[in-house]
Amino acid sequence: QLKIFDLLGKEIPFTFTQVNQNTKTIQIPTGKGIYFVKIKAGNDVFVQRVLVF
């Protein structure tokens, strides 16, 4: 499960594009800025800060 948030905590919709068996790209319909990607895998939650420029 993957969610993307902006700095204000607002969830941002995104679309997946399958590149190959192991790779997907994510497109978010927003501009430049800092976003937080939250990935939930089982009981683990990872939060990664992403800079879009």
C-alpha distance matrix in Angstrom:
0.0 3.8 6.9 10.5 13.5 17.2 19.7 20.5 17.1 16.7 13.4 13.9 13.0 12.5 13.3 12.4 15.6 15.9 18.6 19.1 17.7 16.0 15.5 13.6 14.8 13.3 15.9 16.0 19.1 20.5 23.1 23.8 22.6 20.3 16.6 13.9 10.6 8.2 5.8 5.1 6.7 9.0 11.2 10.7 9.5 10.6 12.0 13.8 16.5 17.1 20.6 21.2 24.9
3.8 0.0 3.8 6.9 10.2 13.8 16.5 17.6 14.5 14.1 10.8 10.9 10.5 9.8 11.2 10.8 14.1 15.1 17.4 18.6 17.9 15.9 14.5 12.3 12.5 10.4 12.8 12.7 15.9 17.0 19.5 20.0 18.8 16.6 12.9 10.5 7.1 5.7 4.5 6.3 8.8 11.8 13.4 12.0 9.6 9.5 9.8 11.0 13.3 13.6 16.9 17.4 21.1
6.9 3.8 0.0 3.8 6.7 10.4 13.2 14.0 10.9 10.3 7.1 7.6 8.1 8.6 11.1 11.9 15.5 17.2 19.6 21.3 21.0 19.1 17.2 14.5 13.8 10.9 12.3 11.1 13.8 14.5 17.0 17.7 16.3 14.2 10.4 8.3 5.9 5.1 6.5 8.5 11.8 14.5 15.4 13.9 10.8 10.5 9.5 10.6 12.0 12.4 15.4 15.8 19.6
10.5 6.9 3.8 0.0 3.8 7.0 10.1 11.4 9.0 8.4 5.7 5.4 7.3 7.8 11.1 12.4 15.7 18.0 19.9 22.1 22.4 20.3 17.9 15.1 13.4 10.1 10.7 8.7 11.4 11.3 13.5 14.0 12.6 10.6 6.9 5.7 4.5 6.1 8.7 11.5 14.8 17.8 18.3 16.3 12.9 11.6 9.4 9.5 9.7 9.6 12.2 12.4 16.1
13.5 10.2 6.7 3.8 0.0 3.8 6.7 7.6 5.3 5.3 4.4 5.5 8.9 10.5 14.1 15.9 19.1 21.6 23.4 25.8 26.2 24.0 21.5 18.7 16.8 13.4 13.3 10.5 12.2 11.1 13.0 13.3 11.1 9.1 5.7 5.1 6.5 7.8 11.3 13.8 17.3 20.0 20.0 17.9 14.3 13.1 10.1 10.4 9.6 10.1 12.0 12.6 16.1
17.2 13.8 10.4 7.0 3.8 0.0 3.8 5.4 5.3 5.5 6.7 7.1 10.8 12.4 16.0 18.1 21.0 23.8 25.2 27.9 28.7 26.4 23.6 20.8 18.4 15.0 14.2 11.0 11.9 9.7 10.8 10.7 8.2 6.7 4.6 6.2 8.9 11.0 14.6 17.3 20.8 23.6 23.3 21.1 17.3 15.7 12.3 11.8 9.8 9.8 10.6 11.0 14.1
19.7 16.5 13.2 10.1 6.7 3.8 0.0 3.8 5.4 7.4 9.7 10.8 14.5 16.1 19.7 21.7 24.5 27.1 28.3 30.9 31.6 29.1 26.4 23.9 21.5 18.3 17.6 14.5 15.4 12.6 12.8 11.9 8.6 6.7 6.2 7.4 10.9 12.7 16.4 19.0 22.5 25.1 24.3 21.9 18.1 16.4 12.8 12.4 9.8 10.7 11.1 12.4 15.0
20.5 17.6 14.0 11.4 7.6 5.4 3.8 0.0 3.8 5.6 8.9 10.8 14.6 17.0 20.8 23.1 26.2 28.9 30.5 33.1 33.7 31.4 28.8 26.0 23.8 20.3 19.4 16.0 16.3 13.8 14.6 14.4 11.6 10.3 9.4 10.1 13.2 14.2 18.0 20.0 23.8 26.0 25.1 23.1 19.4 18.4 15.0 15.3 13.2 14.2 14.7 15.6 18.1
17.1 14.5 10.9 9.0 5.3 5.3 5.4 3.8 0.0 3.8 6.3 9.1 12.7 15.2 18.9 21.0 24.3 26.9 28.7 31.0 31.3 29.1 26.7 24.0 22.1 18.7 18.3 15.1 16.0 14.3 15.8 15.9 13.2 11.3 9.1 8.6 10.9 11.3 14.9 16.6 20.4 22.5 21.6 19.9 16.2 15.6 12.6 13.7 12.5 13.8 15.2 16.2 19.3
16.7 14.1 10.3 8.4 5.3 5.5 7.4 5.6 3.8 0.0 3.8 6.4 9.8 12.8 16.6 19.2 22.5 25.3 27.5 30.0 30.4 28.6 26.1 23.0 21.0 17.3 16.4 13.0 13.4 12.1 14.2 15.2 13.3 12.2 9.8 10.0 11.7 12.3 15.6 17.4 21.2 23.3 23.0 21.6 18.0 17.5 14.7 15.5 14.3 14.8 16.0 16.1 19.1
13.4 10.8 7.1 5.7 4.4 6.7 9.7 8.9 6.3 3.8 0.0 3.8 6.7 9.6 13.3 15.7 19.3 21.9 24.3 26.7 27.0 25.3 22.9 19.8 18.1 14.4 13.9 10.9 11.8 11.5 14.3 15.6 14.1 12.9 9.8 9.4 9.8 10.3 13.1 14.8 18.4 20.7 20.9 19.6 16.2 15.8 13.5 14.4 14.0 14.1 15.9 15.8 19.0
13.9 10.9 7.6 5.4 5.5 7.1 10.8 10.8 9.1 6.4 3.8 0.0 3.8 6.5 10.2 13.1 16.3 19.4 21.6 24.3 25.1 23.6 20.8 17.5 15.3 11.6 10.4 7.2 8.1 8.3 11.4 13.2 12.6 12.1 9.1 9.8 9.8 11.3 13.7 16.1 19.3 22.0 22.7 21.2 17.9 17.0 14.7 14.6 14.0 13.1 14.4 13.5 16.6
13.0 10.5 8.1 7.3 8.9 10.8 14.5 14.6 12.7 9.8 6.7 3.8 0.0 3.8 7.1 10.3 13.6 16.7 19.3 22.0 22.8 21.9 19.2 15.6 13.7 10.1 8.9 6.6 7.5 9.3 12.9 15.2 15.3 15.1 12.1 12.5 11.5 12.7 14.2 16.3 19.2 21.8 23.1 21.9 18.9 18.3 16.6 16.5 16.4 15.1 16.6 15.2 18.2
12.5 9.8 8.6 7.8 10.5 12.4 16.1 17.0 15.2 12.8 9.6 6.5 3.8 0.0 3.8 6.8 10.0 13.2 15.6 18.4 19.5 18.6 15.7 12.1 10.0 6.5 5.6 4.7 6.9 9.5 12.7 14.8 15.3 15.1 12.3 12.7 11.1 12.7 13.6 16.0 18.4 21.4 23.1 21.6 18.9 17.8 16.4 15.8 15.9 14.1 15.6 14.0 16.9
13.3 11.2 11.1 11.1 14.1 16.0 19.7 20.8 18.9 16.6 13.3 10.2 7.1 3.8 0.0 3.8 6.7 10.0 12.7 15.5 16.8 16.5 13.7 9.9 8.3 5.7 5.3 6.8 8.8 12.0 15.0 17.1 18.1 18.1 15.4 15.7 13.5 15.1 15.1 17.3 19.0 22.0 24.2 22.9 20.6 19.6 18.7 18.0 18.4 16.3 17.8 15.9 18.5
12.4 10.8 11.9 12.4 15.9 18.1 21.7 23.1 21.0 19.2 15.7 13.1 10.3 6.8 3.8 0.0 3.8 6.4 9.3 11.9 13.0 12.8 10.1 6.4 5.8 4.9 6.6 9.3 11.9 14.8 17.4 19.0 19.9 19.5 16.7 16.6 13.8 15.1 14.2 16.4 17.4 20.5 23.1 21.7 19.9 18.8 18.5 17.6 18.6 16.6 18.4 16.9 19.5
15.6 14.1 15.5 15.7 19.1 21.0 24.5 26.2 24.3 22.5 19.3 16.3 13.6 10.0 6.7 3.8 0.0 3.8 6.2 9.2 11.2 11.6 8.7 5.5 5.1 6.4 7.8 11.3 13.7 16.6 18.8 20.2 21.5 21.4 19.1 19.3 16.6 18.1 17.1 19.3 19.9 23.0 25.8 24.3 22.7 21.3 21.1 19.8 20.7 18.3 19.8 17.9 20.0
15.9 15.1 17.2 18.0 21.6 23.8 27.1 28.9 26.9 25.3 21.9 19.4 16.7 13.2 10.0 6.4 3.8 0.0 3.8 5.7 7.5 8.5 6.4 4.5 6.5 9.0 11.3 14.8 17.4 20.2 22.2 23.3 24.4 24.0 21.6 21.3 18.2 19.3 17.6 19.4 19.2 22.2 25.3 23.9 22.9 21.6 22.1 20.8 22.3 20.1 21.9 20.4 22.6
18.6 17.4 19.6 19.9 23.4 25.2 28.3 30.5 28.7 27.5 24.3 21.6 19.3 15.6 12.7 9.3 6.2 3.8 0.0 3.8 7.1 7.8 5.4 5.3 6.8 10.3 12.5 16.2 18.9 21.3 22.8 23.4 24.7 24.4 22.5 22.4 19.5 21.0 19.3 21.5 21.1 24.2 27.2 25.4 24.5 22.7 23.1 21.4 22.7 20.3 21.7 20.2 21.9
19.1 18.6 21.3 22.1 25.8 27.9 30.9 33.1 31.0 30.0 26.7 24.3 22.0 18.4 15.5 11.9 9.2 5.7 3.8 0.0 3.8 5.6 5.3 7.1 9.8 13.3 15.9 19.5 22.3 24.8 26.2 26.8 27.8 27.1 25.0 24.5 21.3 22.3 20.1 21.8 20.7 23.5 26.7 25.2 24.8 23.3 24.3 22.8 24.6 22.5 24.3 23.3 25.1
17.7 17.9 21.0 22.4 26.2 28.7 31.6 33.7 31.3 30.4 27.0 25.1 22.8 19.5 16.8 13.0 11.2 7.5 7.1 3.8 0.0 3.8 6.0 8.2 11.7 14.8 17.9 21.2 24.3 26.7 28.4 28.8 29.5 28.3 25.9 24.9 21.4 21.8 19.0 20.1 18.5 21.0 24.3 23.2 23.2 22.2 23.7 22.8 25.0 23.5 25.8 25.2 27.4
16.0 15.9 19.1 20.3 24.0 26.4 29.1 31.4 29.1 28.6 25.3 23.6 21.9 18.6 16.5 12.8 11.6 8.5 7.8 5.6 3.8 0.0 3.8 7.0 10.4 13.4 16.9 20.0 23.4 25.3 26.8 26.8 27.1 25.7 23.4 22.1 18.7 19.1 16.4 17.7 16.2 18.9 22.0 20.4 20.4 19.0 20.6 19.5 21.9 20.6 23.0 22.8 25.2
15.5 14.5 17.2 17.9 21.5 23.6 26.4 28.8 26.7 26.1 22.9 20.8 19.2 15.7 13.7 10.1 8.7 6.4 5.4 5.3 6.0 3.8 0.0 3.8 6.8 10.1 13.4 16.6 19.9 21.8 23.2 23.3 23.8 22.6 20.5 19.7 16.5 17.5 15.4 17.4 16.7 19.9 22.7 20.8 20.1 18.3 19.1 17.6 19.5 17.7 19.9 19.4 21.6
13.6 12.3 14.5 15.1 18.7 20.8 23.9 26.0 24.0 23.0 19.8 17.5 15.6 12.1 9.9 6.4 5.5 4.5 5.3 7.1 8.2 7.0 3.8 0.0 3.8 6.7 10.0 13.2 16.4 18.6 20.3 20.8 21.4 20.5 18.2 17.6 14.4 15.7 14.0 16.3 16.3 19.6 22.3 20.5 19.3 17.6 18.0 16.6 18.1 16.2 18.3 17.3 19.8
14.8 12.5 13.8 13.4 16.8 18.4 21.5 23.8 22.1 21.0 18.1 15.3 13.7 10.0 8.3 5.8 5.1 6.5 6.8 9.8 11.7 10.4 6.8 3.8 0.0 3.8 6.7 10.0 13.2 15.2 16.7 17.2 18.2 17.7 15.7 15.8 13.2 15.3 14.5 17.3 18.0 21.5 23.9 21.8 19.9 17.9 17.4 15.5 16.4 13.9 15.4 14.0 16.3
13.3 10.4 10.9 10.1 13.4 15.0 18.3 20.3 18.7 17.3 14.4 11.6 10.1 6.5 5.7 4.9 6.4 9.0 10.3 13.3 14.8 13.4 10.1 6.7 3.8 0.0 3.8 6.5 10.0 12.0 13.9 14.8 15.6 15.1 12.8 13.1 10.8 13.1 13.0 16.0 17.5 21.0 23.0 20.9 18.6 16.7 15.7 14.1 14.5 12.1 13.7 12.2 14.9
15.9 12.8 12.3 10.7 13.3 14.2 17.6 19.4 18.3 16.4 13.9 10.4 8.9 5.6 5.3 6.6 7.8 11.3 12.5 15.9 17.9 16.9 13.4 10.0 6.7 3.8 0.0 3.8 6.6 8.9 11.0 12.6 14.1 14.5 12.6 13.9 12.3 15.0 15.7 18.8 20.7 24.1 25.9 23.9 21.2 19.3 17.8 16.0 15.6 12.8 13.5 11.1 13.3
16.0 12.7 11.1 8.7 10.5 11.0 14.5 16.0 15.1 13.0 10.9 7.2 6.6 4.7 6.8 9.3 11.3 14.8 16.2 19.5 21.2 20.0 16.6 13.2 10.0 6.5 3.8 0.0 3.8 5.6 8.4 10.4 11.5 12.1 10.2 11.9 11.2 14.0 15.5 18.6 21.1 24.4 25.8 23.8 20.7 18.9 16.8 15.3 14.4 11.8 12.3 9.9 12.5
19.1 15.9 13.8 11.4 12.2 11.9 15.4 16.3 16.0 13.4 11.8 8.1 7.5 6.9 8.8 11.9 13.7 17.4 18.9 22.3 24.3 23.4 19.9 16.4 13.2 10.0 6.6 3.8 0.0 3.8 7.1 10.2 12.0 13.6 12.2 14.5 14.4 17.1 19.0 21.9 24.5 27.7 29.0 27.1 24.0 22.3 20.0 18.5 17.2 14.5 14.3 11.5 13.2
20.5 17.0 14.5 11.3 11.1 9.7 12.6 13.8 14.3 12.1 11.5 8.3 9.3 9.5 12.0 14.8 16.6 20.2 21.3 24.8 26.7 25.3 21.8 18.6 15.2 12.0 8.9 5.6 3.8 0.0 3.8 7.0 8.7 10.7 10.1 13.0 14.0 17.0 19.4 22.5 25.4 28.6 29.5 27.4 23.9 22.0 19.2 17.5 15.5 12.9 12.0 9.3 10.8
23.1 19.5 17.0 13.5 13.0 10.8 12.8 14.6 15.8 14.2 14.3 11.4 12.9 12.7 15.0 17.4 18.8 22.2 22.8 26.2 28.4 26.8 23.2 20.3 16.7 13.9 11.0 8.4 7.1 3.8 0.0 3.8 6.5 9.6 10.3 13.9 15.3 18.7 21.3 24.7 27.5 30.9 31.6 29.1 25.6 23.2 20.1 18.0 15.3 12.5 10.6 7.5 7.9
23.8 20.0 17.7 14.0 13.3 10.7 11.9 14.4 15.9 15.2 15.6 13.2 15.2 14.8 17.1 19.0 20.2 23.3 23.4 26.8 28.8 26.8 23.3 20.8 17.2 14.8 12.6 10.4 10.2 7.0 3.8 0.0 3.8 7.2 9.2 12.9 14.8 18.4 21.1 24.6 27.4 30.8 31.3 28.4 25.0 22.2 18.9 16.4 13.3 10.4 7.7 4.9 4.9
22.6 18.8 16.3 12.6 11.1 8.2 8.6 11.6 13.2 13.3 14.1 12.6 15.3 15.3 18.1 19.9 21.5 24.4 24.7 27.8 29.5 27.1 23.8 21.4 18.2 15.6 14.1 11.5 12.0 8.7 6.5 3.8 0.0 3.8 6.5 10.2 12.8 16.3 19.3 22.8 25.7 29.0 29.0 26.1 22.5 19.8 16.3 13.9 10.5 8.4 5.9 5.2 6.7
20.3 16.6 14.2 10.6 9.1 6.7 6.7 10.3 11.3 12.2 12.9 12.1 15.1 15.1 18.1 19.5 21.4 24.0 24.4 27.1 28.3 25.7 22.6 20.5 17.7 15.1 14.5 12.1 13.6 10.7 9.6 7.2 3.8 0.0 3.8 7.0 10.0 13.2 16.4 19.8 22.7 26.0 25.8 22.8 19.2 16.4 12.8 10.5 7.0 5.7 4.6 6.2 8.8
16.6 12.9 10.4 6.9 5.7 4.6 6.2 9.4 9.1 9.8 9.8 9.1 12.1 12.3 15.4 16.7 19.1 21.6 22.5 25.0 25.9 23.4 20.5 18.2 15.7 12.8 12.6 10.2 12.2 10.1 10.3 9.2 6.5 3.8 0.0 3.8 6.6 9.8 13.0 16.3 19.4 22.6 22.6 19.8 16.1 13.6 10.2 8.4 5.9 5.1 6.4 7.6 11.0
13.9 10.5 8.3 5.7 5.1 6.2 7.4 10.1 8.6 10.0 9.4 9.8 12.5 12.7 15.7 16.6 19.3 21.3 22.4 24.5 24.9 22.1 19.7 17.6 15.8 13.1 13.9 11.9 14.5 13.0 13.9 12.9 10.2 7.0 3.8 0.0 3.8 6.3 9.8 12.9 16.1 19.1 18.9 16.1 12.4 10.0 6.5 5.7 4.6 5.9 8.7 10.6 14.2
10.6 7.1 5.9 4.5 6.5 8.9 10.9 13.2 10.9 11.7 9.8 9.8 11.5 11.1 13.5 13.8 16.6 18.2 19.5 21.3 21.4 18.7 16.5 14.4 13.2 10.8 12.3 11.2 14.4 14.0 15.3 14.8 12.8 10.0 6.6 3.8 0.0 3.8 6.5 10.0 12.9 16.2 16.5 13.8 10.3 8.0 5.6 5.1 6.3 7.0 10.5 11.9 15.6
8.2 5.7 5.1 6.1 7.8 11.0 12.7 14.2 11.3 12.3 10.3 11.3 12.7 12.7 15.1 15.1 18.1 19.3 21.0 22.3 21.8 19.1 17.5 15.7 15.3 13.1 15.0 14.0 17.1 17.0 18.7 18.4 16.3 13.2 9.8 6.3 3.8 0.0 3.8 6.6 9.9 12.9 12.9 10.5 7.0 5.7 4.5 6.5 8.8 10.5 14.1 15.7 19.4
5.8 4.5 6.5 8.7 11.3 14.6 16.4 18.0 14.9 15.6 13.1 13.7 14.2 13.6 15.1 14.2 17.1 17.6 19.3 20.1 19.0 16.4 15.4 14.0 14.5 13.0 15.7 15.5 19.0 19.4 21.3 21.1 19.3 16.4 13.0 9.8 6.5 3.8 0.0 3.8 6.4 9.8 10.6 8.3 5.7 5.1 6.4 8.2 11.4 12.7 16.4 17.9 21.6
5.1 6.3 8.5 11.5 13.8 17.3 19.0 20.0 16.6 17.4 14.8 16.1 16.3 16.0 17.3 16.4 19.3 19.4 21.5 21.8 20.1 17.7 17.4 16.3 17.3 16.0 18.8 18.6 21.9 22.5 24.7 24.6 22.8 19.8 16.3 12.9 10.0 6.6 3.8 0.0 3.8 6.3 7.2 5.9 4.5 6.4 8.8 11.5 14.7 16.4 20.1 21.6 25.4
6.7 8.8 11.8 14.8 17.3 20.8 22.5 23.8 20.4 21.2 18.4 19.3 19.2 18.4 19.0 17.4 19.9 19.2 21.1 20.7 18.5 16.2 16.7 16.3 18.0 17.5 20.7 21.1 24.5 25.4 27.5 27.4 25.7 22.7 19.4 16.1 12.9 9.9 6.4 3.8 0.0 3.8 6.1 5.3 6.3 8.1 11.3 13.6 17.2 18.7 22.5 24.0 27.6
9.0 11.8 14.5 17.8 20.0 23.6 25.1 26.0 22.5 23.3 20.7 22.0 21.8 21.4 22.0 20.5 23.0 22.2 24.2 23.5 21.0 18.9 19.9 19.6 21.5 21.0 24.1 24.4 27.7 28.6 30.9 30.8 29.0 26.0 22.6 19.1 16.2 12.9 9.8 6.3 3.8 0.0 3.8 5.5 8.0 10.8 14.1 16.8 20.4 22.2 26.0 27.6 31.2
11.2 13.4 15.4 18.3 20.0 23.3 24.3 25.1 21.6 23.0 20.9 22.7 23.1 23.1 24.2 23.1 25.8 25.3 27.2 26.7 24.3 22.0 22.7 22.3 23.9 23.0 25.9 25.8 29.0 29.5 31.6 31.3 29.0 25.8 22.6 18.9 16.5 12.9 10.6 7.2 6.1 3.8 0.0 3.8 6.7 10.1 13.4 16.6 20.0 22.4 26.2 28.1 31.8
10.7 12.0 13.9 16.3 17.9 21.1 21.9 23.1 19.9 21.6 19.6 21.2 21.9 21.6 22.9 21.7 24.3 23.9 25.4 25.2 23.2 20.4 20.8 20.5 21.8 20.9 23.9 23.8 27.1 27.4 29.1 28.4 26.1 22.8 19.8 16.1 13.8 10.5 8.3 5.9 5.3 5.5 3.8 0.0 3.8 6.6 10.1 13.1 16.7 19.1 22.9 25.1 28.7
9.5 9.6 10.8 12.9 14.3 17.3 18.1 19.4 16.2 18.0 16.2 17.9 18.9 18.9 20.6 19.9 22.7 22.9 24.5 24.8 23.2 20.4 20.1 19.3 19.9 18.6 21.2 20.7 24.0 23.9 25.6 25.0 22.5 19.2 16.1 12.4 10.3 7.0 5.7 4.5 6.3 8.0 6.7 3.8 0.0 3.8 6.7 10.0 13.4 15.9 19.6 21.8 25.5
10.6 9.5 10.5 11.6 13.1 15.7 16.4 18.4 15.6 17.5 15.8 17.0 18.3 17.8 19.6 18.8 21.3 21.6 22.7 23.3 22.2 19.0 18.3 17.6 17.9 16.7 19.3 18.9 22.3 22.0 23.2 22.2 19.8 16.4 13.6 10.0 8.0 5.7 5.1 6.4 8.1 10.8 10.1 6.6 3.8 0.0 3.8 6.5 10.1 12.6 16.3 18.7 22.3
12.0 9.8 9.5 9.4 10.1 12.3 12.8 15.0 12.6 14.7 13.5 14.7 16.6 16.4 18.7 18.5 21.1 22.1 23.1 24.3 23.7 20.6 19.1 18.0 17.4 15.7 17.8 16.8 20.0 19.2 20.1 18.9 16.3 12.8 10.2 6.5 5.6 4.5 6.4 8.8 11.3 14.1 13.4 10.1 6.7 3.8 0.0 3.8 6.7 9.6 13.2 15.8 19.3
13.8 11.0 10.6 9.5 10.4 11.8 12.4 15.3 13.7 15.5 14.4 14.6 16.5 15.8 18.0 17.6 19.8 20.8 21.4 22.8 22.8 19.5 17.6 16.6 15.5 14.1 16.0 15.3 18.5 17.5 18.0 16.4 13.9 10.5 8.4 5.7 5.1 6.5 8.2 11.5 13.6 16.8 16.6 13.1 10.0 6.5 3.8 0.0 3.8 6.3 9.9 12.6 16.1
16.5 13.3 12.0 9.7 9.6 9.8 9.8 13.2 12.5 14.3 14.0 14.0 16.4 15.9 18.4 18.6 20.7 22.3 22.7 24.6 25.0 21.9 19.5 18.1 16.4 14.5 15.6 14.4 17.2 15.5 15.3 13.3 10.5 7.0 5.9 4.6 6.3 8.8 11.4 14.7 17.2 20.4 20.0 16.7 13.4 10.1 6.7 3.8 0.0 3.8 6.8 9.9 13.2
17.1 13.6 12.4 9.6 10.1 9.8 10.7 14.2 13.8 14.8 14.1 13.1 15.1 14.1 16.3 16.6 18.3 20.1 20.3 22.5 23.5 20.6 17.7 16.2 13.9 12.1 12.8 11.8 14.5 12.9 12.5 10.4 8.4 5.7 5.1 5.9 7.0 10.5 12.7 16.4 18.7 22.2 22.4 19.1 15.9 12.6 9.6 6.3 3.8 0.0 3.8 6.4 9.8
20.6 16.9 15.4 12.2 12.0 10.6 11.1 14.7 15.2 16.0 15.9 14.4 16.6 15.6 17.8 18.4 19.8 21.9 21.7 24.3 25.8 23.0 19.9 18.3 15.4 13.7 13.5 12.3 14.3 12.0 10.6 7.7 5.9 4.6 6.4 8.7 10.5 14.1 16.4 20.1 22.5 26.0 26.2 22.9 19.6 16.3 13.2 9.9 6.8 3.8 0.0 3.8 6.4
21.2 17.4 15.8 12.4 12.6 11.0 12.4 15.6 16.2 16.1 15.8 13.5 15.2 14.0 15.9 16.9 17.9 20.4 20.2 23.3 25.2 22.8 19.4 17.3 14.0 12.2 11.1 9.9 11.5 9.3 7.5 4.9 5.2 6.2 7.6 10.6 11.9 15.7 17.9 21.6 24.0 27.6 28.1 25.1 21.8 18.7 15.8 12.6 9.9 6.4 3.8 0.0 3.8
24.9 21.1 19.6 16.1 16.1 14.1 15.0 18.1 19.3 19.1 19.0 16.6 18.2 16.9 18.5 19.5 20.0 22.6 21.9 25.1 27.4 25.2 21.6 19.8 16.3 14.9 13.3 12.5 13.2 10.8 7.9 4.9 6.7 8.8 11.0 14.2 15.6 19.4 21.6 25.4 27.6 31.2 31.8 28.7 25.5 22.3 19.3 16.1 13.2 9.8 6.4 3.8 0.0
